[in-house]
């Protein structure tokens, strides 16, 4: 399987998990898309260093050949899938009270005190 196919399957899987399995619907939120460019900047920076210095080398037959900051465009797809799935699981667990702190969206005890 090529890296391109794997990256596309990763995006599809993350979208299915976000929208239908976990039902967190992060991709429907403005805040997700407003903050995602921050992740892209740092992803391109790290990918550019790793691929530009030939620390990571891709098989030309496994990628499309389009590159951004030395890294194959598939890395952006893979990064999107990884971030979306991680955040979706985090929000899903937080809504179920799995984390020891405040539930997702409640804020910290300090912030609640300051609001009073």
ROZALUM-620516 format. One line per 8 residues: their letters; for each residue x, y, z of N, C-alpha, C. Coordinates in pm, 1 decimal. Layout:
N
A	X,Y,Z,X,Y,Z,X,Y,Z | ...
This chain:
116
XXXXXXXX	85.3,-117.7,0.0,0.0,0.0,0.0,89.4,123.5,0.0 | 56.8,221.4,-78.6,137.3,342.5,-86.9,105.9,434.9,31.0 | 198.4,524.9,55.9,179.6,623.0,163.2,58.7,711.3,133.4 | 35.6,739.7,7.3,-79.2,821.0,-32.9,-209.8,754.0,7.4 | -223.0,626.0,-24.6,-344.8,551.4,10.0,-361.0,543.9,161.5 | -252.7,516.2,231.9,-258.4,507.5,377.9,-300.9,640.7,439.2 | -248.5,751.0,387.1,-284.0,883.2,438.9,-431.2,914.4,412.5 | -479.9,881.4,293.8,-621.2,904.8,261.8,-713.4,818.2,347.3
XXXXXXXX	-675.4,693.5,369.7,-753.7,606.2,457.4,-751.7,658.5,601.2 | -637.8,713.1,643.3,-629.0,771.3,776.4,-723.2,889.1,793.3 | -728.3,976.2,693.3,-819.9,1091.1,698.0,-964.3,1043.0,701.2 | -998.6,948.3,615.8,-1135.3,895.7,612.8,-1172.9,831.8,746.8 | -1081.5,754.5,801.3,-1107.1,689.3,930.2,-1124.3,789.6,1042.9 | -1041.2,892.4,1045.0,-1051.5,994.7,1149.6,-1183.0,1071.7,1137.9 | -1224.5,1101.5,1014.8,-1351.9,1170.9,994.4,-1469.8,1084.6,1038.5 | -1466.9,957.4,1004.7,-1573.4,865.2,1046.9,-1578.2,857.1,1199.6
XXXXXXXX	-1462.2,844.5,1261.2,-1457.0,837.1,1407.8,-1511.1,965.5,1470.5 | -1470.5,1080.2,1419.0,-1512.9,1209.3,1473.8,-1662.9,1231.8,1457.1 | -1714.2,1204.5,1338.5,-1853.3,1238.2,1308.7,-1954.9,1130.7,1347.1 | -1917.5,1003.3,1333.5,-2018.2,898.1,1348.5,-1994.3,801.7,1464.4 | -1869.6,773.2,1495.4,-1842.3,676.9,1602.7,-1841.2,747.8,1738.6 | -1755.8,847.7,1752.9,-1745.0,920.1,1879.9,-1844.3,1035.1,1889.6 | -1890.8,1081.5,1775.7,-1988.8,1190.6,1765.8,-1942.2,1318.7,1835.0 | -1814.3,1349.0,1821.2,-1760.8,1472.7,1877.2,-1774.2,1588.1,1779.8
XXXXXXXX	-1778.4,1560.0,1652.5,-1800.4,1658.6,1545.1,-1705.9,1778.3,1554.4 | -1581.1,1752.3,1583.5,-1483.9,1861.6,1592.1,-1466.9,1932.3,1458.7 | -1477.0,1859.6,1348.9,-1457.8,1922.6,1217.5,-1571.3,2017.7,1181.6 | -1676.2,2018.3,1258.9,-1786.7,2111.5,1235.2,-1773.6,2236.7,1321.0 | -1665.4,2246.1,1397.8,-1647.7,2359.1,1489.2,-1547.7,2460.3,1432.3 | -1583.8,2585.4,1442.4,-1497.1,2692.8,1395.2,-1365.6,2692.2,1471.9 | -1370.3,2665.0,1601.6,-1249.6,2669.3,1683.0,-1146.4,2566.1,1635.7 | -1191.8,2451.8,1586.8,-1098.2,2351.7,1534.4,-1024.0,2407.8,1414.1
XXXXXXXX	-1098.2,2463.4,1318.8,-1036.4,2515.1,1196.1,-958.8,2644.1,1220.6 | -996.5,2720.0,1323.0,-924.0,2843.1,1355.0,-787.9,2813.3,1418.0 | -777.4,2702.5,1489.7,-651.6,2668.0,1556.4,-567.1,2568.4,1478.0 | -625.2,2499.4,1383.3,-549.7,2398.7,1308.4,-430.8,2457.2,1230.8 | -438.5,2578.3,1177.5,-320.7,2634.4,1109.7,-195.9,2642.7,1198.4 | -214.2,2658.3,1328.8,-99.1,2658.0,1420.1,-27.4,2524.0,1412.4 | -102.7,2417.5,1410.2,-45.5,2283.1,1401.4,26.5,2265.1,1268.3 | -34.6,2312.2,1160.8,25.1,2297.6,1027.9,161.2,2367.1,1021.0
XXXXXXXX	170.9,2485.8,1078.4,298.5,2559.0,1075.4,409.1,2475.9,1139.8 | 382.6,2422.3,1257.3,485.3,2345.3,1326.3,510.0,2209.8,1260.9 | 407.1,2152.9,1201.5,425.5,2027.2,1127.7,515.3,2051.1,1006.3 | 490.7,2157.3,931.8,573.9,2187.1,814.8,717.3,2219.8,855.6 | 732.0,2287.9,966.6,866.0,2319.8,1015.5,944.0,2192.6,1050.1 | 882.1,2105.1,1127.8,951.9,1981.4,1166.2,971.3,1889.4,1046.1 | 871.1,1877.8,960.9,885.2,1794.5,840.9,993.0,1850.3,748.1 | 997.3,1982.5,736.1,1098.3,2044.0,651.1,1239.0,2014.7,699.5
XXXXXXXX	1259.6,2019.6,828.6,1391.2,1988.6,885.0,1425.7,1841.7,863.2 | 1331.7,1753.8,894.1,1359.6,1610.2,883.5,1382.1,1564.6,740.0 | 1301.5,1613.4,647.8,1316.9,1569.9,509.2,1420.9,1652.0,434.4 | 1434.8,1780.1,468.1,1533.2,1865.0,403.3,1675.9,1823.9,434.6 | 1697.1,1769.7,552.2,1830.7,1721.5,591.4,1848.0,1572.8,565.0 | 1750.7,1512.3,499.6,1753.7,1370.6,461.1,1762.9,1276.5,581.2 | 1703.8,1319.3,693.0,1690.6,1230.8,808.8,1580.1,1130.6,780.1 | 1474.8,1177.7,714.7,1365.0,1093.1,669.0,1362.4,1101.0,516.9
XXXXXXXX	1361.9,985.4,452.9,1360.8,979.0,306.4,1240.9,894.4,263.9 | 1164.0,944.9,169.3,1045.5,875.0,120.4,1074.6,805.5,-12.2 | 1014.9,690.4,-29.8,1024.4,618.7,-156.3,941.3,696.1,-259.2 | 1001.9,741.6,-367.2,927.6,819.5,-467.4,808.6,744.3,-526.4 | 812.0,612.4,-525.9,700.7,534.5,-579.9,582.2,527.1,-484.4 | 601.9,566.0,-359.0,495.5,555.4,-258.8,423.0,686.9,-235.0 | 471.2,797.0,-294.6,410.4,928.1,-273.7,374.1,991.3,-407.5 | 291.2,1095.3,-401.5,250.2,1164.3,-523.7,364.4,1243.8,-585.9
XXXXXXXX	452.7,1294.1,-503.0,563.6,1374.2,-552.6,549.5,1522.1,-522.7 | 428.7,1566.4,-486.7,408.1,1706.2,-446.7,467.2,1725.7,-308.0 | 546.2,1831.3,-291.9,611.1,1855.9,-163.1,585.3,1997.9,-116.1 | 574.9,2011.0,14.7,562.1,2141.1,80.1,669.1,2142.9,188.8 | 756.6,2240.2,183.8,867.5,2250.0,279.8,945.4,2118.4,283.0 | 977.4,2066.2,169.0,1053.6,1942.6,148.7,975.7,1814.4,177.9 | 867.4,1822.3,250.9,793.4,1701.8,290.5,681.9,1671.9,190.0 | 651.4,1544.6,169.7,541.1,1510.3,79.0,407.4,1560.9,133.0
XXXXXXXX	320.3,1598.1,42.6,189.3,1651.1,79.9,110.5,1549.0,162.7 | 142.2,1421.6,147.1,74.1,1317.4,224.8,96.6,1334.2,375.1 | 209.6,1396.1,412.1,235.1,1418.8,554.1,130.6,1510.5,616.1 | 79.8,1607.1,539.4,-26.4,1693.2,591.1,-154.9,1614.1,613.4 | -183.5,1521.6,523.3,-302.0,1436.5,540.9,-287.3,1347.6,663.4 | -172.3,1283.9,676.0,-147.7,1197.0,789.8,-153.3,1277.1,919.7 | -92.4,1395.0,920.8,-94.5,1479.3,1040.1,-235.5,1521.0,1078.4 | -317.0,1554.7,979.1,-456.4,1591.0,1004.9,-530.0,1475.2,1070.1
XXXXXXXX	-513.9,1355.4,1015.9,-581.6,1237.5,1070.6,-536.2,1211.8,1213.9 | -407.9,1223.0,1238.8,-353.9,1197.0,1371.3,-406.8,1297.9,1474.0 | -405.9,1425.9,1438.3,-453.1,1529.1,1530.1,-603.3,1516.7,1553.7 | -680.2,1499.5,1447.6,-825.3,1489.2,1461.7,-864.7,1369.3,1547.7 | -805.8,1254.9,1522.2,-841.3,1136.3,1600.2,-802.3,1152.6,1747.0 | -684.7,1207.4,1771.9,-640.2,1228.6,1910.1,-733.6,1323.7,1984.1 | -767.3,1436.1,1921.7,-856.4,1532.2,1986.1,-997.0,1476.9,2003.9 | -1044.6,1401.0,1906.5,-1178.5,1342.5,1916.9,-1186.9,1245.6,2034.5
XXXXXXXX	-1086.8,1161.2,2048.9,-1085.5,1066.2,2161.3,-1075.0,1141.8,2293.4 | -992.0,1245.7,2297.9,-974.6,1324.2,2419.2,-1106.1,1388.8,2462.2 | -1176.1,1451.2,2368.2,-1304.5,1513.6,2399.3,-1406.1,1407.9,2440.2 | -1409.8,1296.8,2369.7,-1503.8,1188.7,2400.4,-1481.7,1136.1,2542.0 | -1355.8,1112.2,2578.0,-1325.1,1065.1,2713.4,-1359.7,1171.1,2817.6 | -1330.9,1296.3,2785.7,-1361.6,1404.4,2878.3,-1510.5,1418.0,2905.1 | -1591.3,1397.4,2804.9,-1736.9,1404.2,2821.3,-1789.5,1291.4,2909.6 | -1716.8,1184.9,2917.8,-1758.4,1071.8,2999.1,-1698.9,1075.3,3139.0
XXXXXXXX	-1628.7,1182.0,3170.4,-1572.0,1197.3,3303.5,-1453.8,1107.1,3331.5 | -1386.5,1060.1,3226.7,-1272.9,970.6,3244.3,-1153.2,1044.9,3301.6 | -1136.9,1170.4,3264.6,-1023.7,1246.8,3315.4,-1053.8,1291.3,3458.1 | -950.6,1303.2,3543.2,-973.2,1336.0,3683.8,-1016.7,1480.0,3709.0 | -984.1,1570.8,3618.8,-1016.3,1712.0,3637.7,-1157.9,1744.1,3595.1 | -1181.2,1870.5,3561.1,-1315.2,1910.6,3516.3,-1351.4,1843.7,3384.2 | -1480.1,1828.9,3362.9,-1525.1,1769.7,3237.5,-1496.3,1865.6,3123.7 | -1489.7,1812.5,3003.7,-1456.8,1893.9,2886.0,-1551.2,2013.3,2876.6
XXXXXXXX	-1494.1,2130.7,2864.3,-1571.3,2252.2,2850.4,-1605.5,2321.3,2980.4 | -1575.4,2260.4,3096.8,-1610.1,2321.6,3225.0,-1504.3,2419.9,3273.4 | -1380.1,2402.6,3231.9,-1272.2,2487.3,3279.6,-1218.1,2438.7,3412.6 | -1114.7,2503.3,3459.0,-1050.4,2461.8,3583.4,-1121.7,2521.2,3704.3 | -1089.9,2470.0,3824.2,-1147.1,2523.5,3947.7,-1108.1,2669.1,3966.5 | -983.6,2701.7,3930.7,-936.2,2839.1,3944.4,-1019.3,2934.0,3857.7 | -1045.4,2894.2,3732.4,-1125.4,2979.4,3643.3,-1267.1,2993.8,3696.1 | -1323.7,2887.6,3752.3,-1459.8,2896.9,3807.5,-1464.2,2993.2,3925.2
XXXX	-1359.5,2991.1,4007.3,-1353.1,3084.3,4121.4,-1341.4,3229.0,4072.7 | -1261.7,3249.8,3969.8,-1243.3,3383.8,3918.4,-1370.1,3439.9,3856.4 | -1455.7,3355.0,3806.3,-1580.5,3398.8,3742.2,-1683.1,3445.1,3844.5 | -1669.8,3401.0,3969.1,-1769.1,3435.9,4072.5,-1763.6,3578.4,4113.0
